[in-house]
Amino acid sequence: MSGINNLKAEKGIKAFQRSGWTVERQKGSHVHLSKEGNANILSIPVHKGKAVKQGLLRSQIAKAGMTVEEFLKLYL
């Protein structure tokens, strides 16, 4: 089991913020996060009542330089 099924976008954004990412802007339904020293920009779609898709979340976790386990510790 992957452990990243049905995760809410709002809590996921807070988990990234706990690891040092900051919200730069929100354009439409997508929140953009950046981190000093990391050239990547994370883009998380926020749709009320819908979970973030697994593939997208995995790619954003990898761009952030984290493992799924590290992310889940911050998510809870």
N, C-alpha and C positions, 0 to 999 in steps of 0.2 A: 504494500500500500504506500502510495506516494506521500500522503499527508497534506497535500495542497489542494484537495478537492473542496469546492464551495467556500472559498475564502472571500471575505468582503473587502472591497477596494479601500474603504476608509481605514479599516484596521491595518491593511497592508501598507498603506502610505505611512501610517504612524510607526509601523515596524521599520520601514526604511529610514524614517526620521530618527529613530532611536540609534541607528547605526551611523548617523552623521550626515544623511542626505537632507537637503532643504527644499521646500517647495519654492520654485522660481516663479511659476505662473500657472494659470488654468485657462486653457483655450477650449471653449465649448465644454465637452464632457471629459476632457483629458487633463490630468494634472501632470505637470512636468517637474521633475526633481533633478537637482544637480548636487555635486559634491566637490569641494575643493580638492585638487590633486587627481581627480578622475575626469577624463575627457568625455565620458558617456553622459547622456541625458536619459533619464528614465521617464517613460510616458505610461501612465496608468489610467485606463478608462474608468470613470465613476458613473455607474448607472444604478439608480435606486432599486433595491430589491434583486439585483443580479450579481452573481459572483464573477470574479475575474477568471477567465479561461486558464486552464492548466498550462498550456503551451506558452502563452503570453507571460504568465507569471514566472515560469521557469527561465525564460529568456531574460526577463528583467532582473531576476536574482543573479543570473550569470553575469550580466552586464555590470551589476553592482559589485561583483567580485566576491560573492558569498555562496555558501552551499545552502541547500534546501533546509538542512538541519539548523544552521545558524539563523536563517530567516524565521523558521518556526519558533525558535526560542524567543526571538524578539516580537513575534506576532502575538504570542500568548501573554 
